[in-house]
């Protein structure tokens, strides 16, 4: 049986590059740490480090063992933290991994408005495609993304976020309650890169209807897209809330309103699974009932329209 304490020593050597530096970091005598590391390798039956001068480098076996050790230590820390909070009668603080837009438009306002039924310790900003990797590694308790979680995770749909055309108040589209996809592709478009969820949904919809758009302005940051739209340089296609007095116009496609689905995923064996589920439910409730941006048409009405599809 491998002790968590010894795994911490192993990780300290990996992170600090030598037994001497690791011993200082964990405040253990160097001979003791060396002995514990030697015993660990004997128990595992493999050499975790390559022999040679300079900084200690992991062997092939060590590289394979490293993520397992980090996961075990992270889970032990989570369990200890949970027990301490339970002993004090506190909520269990959870960490969420999510993309920047979700943090800004959903999670931040949800926390500020005190709509959560469980405590949030931290929110980690991650790309939509890597959110669940951090959950699987134990660096976050919940992942929220426009991509569905892997099949090994507990999954829940938080809601549907409408993809809208954001236009300046003086733009011709500002007076419309919606714009058809066929009409929208005739405009000067401001789009995100193809990894963006709104861009993916927009491209899928245009391809599905056999439509083509020409020479869009492609940017990396949604606030830049909104600023360009506000300055009259085109129509931004985003799920983000409007800034700079922009008007949000929903996009009509053949089968309804264009939108993206927001998913939550977590480990079904999570030590605080009821608290995780309660937190996800409260975020979903906020997304469905409270999220109402300053726009000609509210997100609540858009979400109701999307849910009917």
C-alpha positions as CSV (number, residue, x, y, z in Angstrom):
1,X,0.0,0.0,0.0
2,X,1.4,3.4,-1.1
3,X,1.0,6.3,1.4
4,X,-0.2,9.7,0.1
5,X,2.7,11.2,2.1
6,X,5.2,9.3,-0.1
7,X,3.4,10.3,-3.3
8,X,3.8,13.9,-2.2
9,X,7.5,13.3,-1.9
10,X,7.6,11.8,-5.4
11,X,5.7,14.8,-6.8
12,X,8.0,17.2,-5.0
13,X,11.1,15.6,-6.6
14,X,9.4,15.9,-10.0
15,X,8.4,19.5,-9.5
16,X,11.7,20.7,-8.0
17,X,14.1,18.6,-10.1
18,X,16.2,17.1,-7.3
19,X,15.9,15.3,-4.0
20,X,17.7,18.2,-2.2
21,X,15.2,20.8,-3.4
22,X,12.3,18.5,-2.8
23,X,13.4,17.9,0.8
24,X,13.5,21.6,1.5
25,X,10.1,22.1,-0.1
26,X,8.4,19.4,2.0
27,X,10.5,20.1,5.1
28,X,11.9,16.5,5.4
29,X,15.5,15.5,5.9
30,X,17.1,14.6,2.6
31,X,18.2,11.1,3.7
32,X,14.7,10.3,4.8
33,X,13.1,11.5,1.5
34,X,15.7,9.5,-0.5
35,X,14.9,6.4,1.6
36,X,11.1,6.9,1.1
37,X,11.6,7.3,-2.6
38,X,13.7,4.1,-2.8
39,X,11.0,2.2,-0.9
40,X,8.3,3.5,-3.2
41,X,10.2,2.2,-6.3
42,X,10.7,-1.1,-4.6
43,X,7.0,-1.4,-3.8
44,X,6.0,-0.5,-7.4
45,X,8.8,-2.7,-8.9
46,X,10.0,-0.1,-11.3
47,X,12.5,2.7,-11.5
48,X,10.7,6.1,-11.6
49,X,13.7,8.2,-12.5
50,X,16.5,7.9,-15.1
51,X,20.0,7.6,-13.7
52,X,22.4,10.3,-14.8
53,X,23.9,13.7,-14.0
54,X,21.9,16.9,-13.5
55,X,18.3,17.3,-12.7
56,X,16.3,14.1,-12.0
57,X,14.3,13.1,-15.1
58,X,11.4,10.7,-15.1
59,X,11.7,7.2,-16.7
60,X,9.0,5.9,-19.0
61,X,7.4,4.2,-16.1
62,X,7.7,7.4,-14.1
63,X,5.9,9.4,-16.8
64,X,3.1,6.8,-16.7
65,X,2.9,6.9,-13.0
66,X,3.0,10.8,-12.7
67,X,-0.7,11.5,-13.6
68,X,-1.9,8.7,-11.4
69,X,0.1,10.1,-8.4
70,X,-1.2,13.6,-9.0
71,X,-4.8,12.3,-9.2
72,X,-4.5,10.4,-6.0
73,X,-3.0,13.3,-4.1
74,X,-5.6,15.7,-5.5
75,X,-8.4,13.3,-4.5
76,X,-6.9,13.0,-1.0
77,X,-6.7,16.8,-0.7
78,X,-10.3,17.1,-1.8
79,X,-11.5,14.5,0.7
80,X,-9.6,16.2,3.5
81,X,-11.0,19.6,2.6
82,X,-14.5,18.2,2.4
83,X,-14.3,16.6,5.8
84,X,-13.0,19.8,7.4
85,X,-15.9,21.7,6.0
86,X,-18.4,19.1,7.0
87,X,-17.0,19.1,10.5
88,X,-17.6,22.8,10.7
89,X,-21.1,22.5,9.1
90,X,-20.0,24.4,6.0
91,X,-20.9,23.8,2.4
92,X,-18.3,21.8,0.4
93,X,-16.4,24.3,-1.8
94,X,-16.3,23.1,-5.4
95,X,-14.1,24.1,-8.3
96,X,-15.6,24.6,-11.8
97,X,-13.7,24.5,-15.1
98,X,-15.4,26.5,-17.9
99,X,-14.7,28.7,-21.0
100,X,-14.4,32.4,-20.6
101,X,-17.8,33.3,-22.1
102,X,-19.6,30.9,-19.7
103,X,-17.7,32.4,-16.8
104,X,-18.5,36.0,-17.7
105,X,-22.1,35.5,-18.9
106,X,-23.4,32.7,-16.6
107,X,-21.2,31.7,-13.7
108,X,-20.1,35.2,-12.6
109,X,-23.6,36.7,-12.5
110,X,-24.9,33.5,-10.9
111,X,-22.4,33.8,-8.0
112,X,-22.9,37.6,-7.7
113,X,-26.7,37.1,-7.5
114,X,-26.4,34.4,-4.8
115,X,-28.2,31.8,-6.9
116,X,-26.0,28.9,-6.0
117,X,-27.1,26.1,-3.7
118,X,-23.5,24.9,-3.0
119,X,-20.3,26.8,-2.4
120,X,-17.8,27.5,-5.2
121,X,-14.1,27.5,-4.2
122,X,-12.7,28.6,-7.6
123,X,-13.5,28.8,-11.3
124,X,-10.8,27.9,-13.8
125,X,-10.9,29.3,-17.3
126,X,-10.2,26.7,-19.9
127,X,-10.9,26.1,-23.6
128,X,-14.1,24.3,-24.4
129,X,-12.3,21.3,-25.7
130,X,-10.1,20.8,-22.6
131,X,-12.6,21.5,-19.8
132,X,-13.3,17.9,-19.0
133,X,-9.6,17.0,-19.0
134,X,-9.2,19.1,-15.8
135,X,-12.1,17.3,-14.2
136,X,-10.6,13.9,-15.0
137,X,-7.3,14.9,-13.6
138,X,-8.9,16.1,-10.3
139,X,-8.1,19.8,-10.9
140,X,-11.8,20.7,-11.0
141,X,-15.0,19.1,-9.7
142,X,-17.3,20.1,-12.5
143,X,-16.7,20.9,-16.2
144,X,-19.0,23.1,-18.2
145,X,-18.7,23.3,-21.9
146,X,-20.6,23.5,-25.2
147,X,-19.1,20.0,-26.0
148,X,-20.8,17.0,-24.3
149,X,-18.7,15.3,-21.6
150,X,-17.1,11.8,-22.2
151,X,-19.3,8.8,-21.6
152,X,-17.6,8.0,-18.3
153,X,-18.9,11.2,-16.7
154,X,-22.2,12.1,-15.1
155,X,-23.8,14.5,-17.6
156,X,-26.5,17.1,-17.4
157,X,-27.7,19.8,-19.8
158,X,-27.6,23.2,-18.2
159,X,-29.5,24.9,-21.0
160,X,-29.4,26.3,-24.5
161,X,-27.5,29.6,-25.3
162,X,-28.9,31.4,-28.4
163,X,-26.4,32.4,-31.1
164,X,-27.3,36.0,-32.0
165,X,-26.3,38.7,-34.4
166,X,-25.0,41.7,-32.3
167,X,-25.4,45.0,-34.1
168,X,-25.0,48.7,-33.4
169,X,-28.3,50.5,-32.6
170,X,-28.2,52.3,-35.9
171,X,-27.8,49.1,-37.9
172,X,-30.8,48.1,-40.1
173,X,-31.1,44.7,-38.2
174,X,-31.5,46.5,-34.8
175,X,-35.2,47.1,-35.5
176,X,-35.9,43.4,-36.2
177,X,-37.0,40.8,-33.8
178,X,-35.0,38.1,-35.6
179,X,-32.9,37.7,-38.8
180,X,-32.9,34.7,-41.1
181,X,-29.7,32.9,-41.7
182,X,-30.1,33.6,-45.5
183,X,-30.2,37.3,-44.9
184,X,-27.5,37.3,-42.3
185,X,-24.8,35.8,-44.6
186,X,-25.3,38.8,-46.9
187,X,-24.0,41.1,-44.1
188,X,-20.4,42.1,-43.3
189,X,-19.7,39.4,-40.6
190,X,-17.4,39.5,-37.6
191,X,-16.8,35.9,-36.6
192,X,-14.6,34.1,-34.0
193,X,-12.1,31.4,-34.9
194,X,-13.5,28.0,-35.7
195,X,-12.9,26.6,-32.1
196,X,-15.6,29.0,-30.8
197,X,-19.0,27.4,-30.1
198,X,-21.0,30.1,-31.8
199,X,-18.8,29.9,-34.9
200,X,-19.2,26.1,-35.0
201,X,-23.0,26.4,-34.8
202,X,-23.1,29.1,-37.4
203,X,-20.9,27.2,-39.8
204,X,-22.9,24.0,-39.3
205,X,-26.2,25.9,-40.0
206,X,-24.9,27.7,-43.1
207,X,-23.5,24.4,-44.5
208,X,-26.8,22.7,-43.7
209,X,-28.8,25.3,-45.6
210,X,-26.3,25.4,-48.5
211,X,-25.4,29.0,-47.7
212,X,-22.1,30.8,-48.2
213,X,-20.7,33.9,-46.5
214,X,-17.7,35.9,-48.0
215,X,-14.6,37.5,-46.4
216,X,-15.7,37.6,-42.7
217,X,-13.6,39.6,-40.2
218,X,-12.2,36.8,-37.9
219,X,-11.0,37.7,-34.4
220,X,-9.7,35.9,-31.3
221,X,-11.5,37.7,-28.5
222,X,-15.2,38.2,-28.1
223,X,-14.9,41.6,-26.6
224,X,-13.0,42.7,-29.7
225,X,-15.8,41.3,-31.9
226,X,-18.4,43.3,-29.9
227,X,-16.3,46.5,-30.1
228,X,-16.0,46.2,-33.9
229,X,-19.7,45.6,-34.2
230,X,-20.4,48.6,-32.0
231,X,-18.2,50.8,-34.1
232,X,-20.3,49.9,-37.2
233,X,-17.8,47.6,-38.9
234,X,-20.1,44.7,-39.2
235,X,-22.3,42.1,-37.5
236,X,-20.8,40.0,-34.7
237,X,-22.1,36.4,-34.4
238,X,-21.8,35.4,-30.7
239,X,-23.5,33.8,-27.7
240,X,-22.0,36.5,-25.5
241,X,-24.1,39.2,-23.8
242,X,-24.1,42.5,-25.6
243,X,-21.7,45.3,-24.7
244,X,-21.4,48.9,-25.9
245,X,-25.2,49.3,-26.4
246,X,-25.3,46.6,-29.0
247,X,-28.6,45.1,-29.9
248,X,-29.0,41.3,-29.8
249,X,-31.0,39.8,-32.7
250,X,-31.7,36.0,-32.7
251,X,-30.9,34.1,-35.8
252,X,-33.7,32.1,-37.5
253,X,-32.8,28.8,-39.1
254,X,-35.0,26.2,-40.7
255,X,-36.0,24.4,-37.5
256,X,-36.1,27.3,-35.1
257,X,-33.6,29.6,-33.4
258,X,-29.9,29.0,-33.8
259,X,-28.2,28.1,-30.4
260,X,-25.7,25.9,-28.7
261,X,-26.2,23.5,-25.8
262,X,-24.4,24.0,-22.5
263,X,-23.4,20.8,-20.7
264,X,-22.0,20.0,-17.3
265,X,-19.9,16.9,-16.5
266,X,-18.5,15.4,-13.4
267,X,-17.1,12.2,-11.9
268,X,-20.1,9.9,-11.0
269,X,-18.0,8.6,-8.1
270,X,-17.3,12.1,-6.7
271,X,-17.0,12.1,-2.9
272,X,-19.5,15.1,-2.8
273,X,-21.8,14.0,-5.7
274,X,-25.0,15.4,-4.0
275,X,-23.4,18.8,-3.6
276,X,-22.1,18.7,-7.2
277,X,-25.6,17.9,-8.5
278,X,-27.1,20.6,-6.4
279,X,-24.6,23.2,-7.8
280,X,-25.3,22.1,-11.4
281,X,-29.0,22.3,-10.8
282,X,-28.8,25.8,-9.4
283,X,-26.7,27.0,-12.4
284,X,-29.2,25.4,-14.7
285,X,-32.1,27.1,-12.9
286,X,-30.3,30.5,-13.1
287,X,-29.6,30.0,-16.8
288,X,-33.2,29.1,-17.5
289,X,-35.1,31.6,-15.4
290,X,-32.9,34.6,-14.4
291,X,-30.4,35.3,-17.2
292,X,-32.0,38.3,-19.0
293,X,-29.5,40.6,-20.8
294,X,-30.3,44.1,-21.8
295,X,-31.4,43.5,-25.4
296,X,-34.4,44.0,-27.6
297,X,-35.4,40.3,-26.9
298,X,-34.6,38.7,-23.6
299,X,-32.5,35.6,-23.1
300,X,-35.4,34.1,-21.1
301,X,-37.7,34.2,-24.2
302,X,-35.0,32.9,-26.4
303,X,-34.3,30.0,-24.1
304,X,-38.0,29.2,-24.0
305,X,-38.0,29.2,-27.8
306,X,-34.9,27.0,-28.0
307,X,-36.4,24.5,-25.4
308,X,-39.5,24.1,-27.5
309,X,-37.4,22.9,-30.5
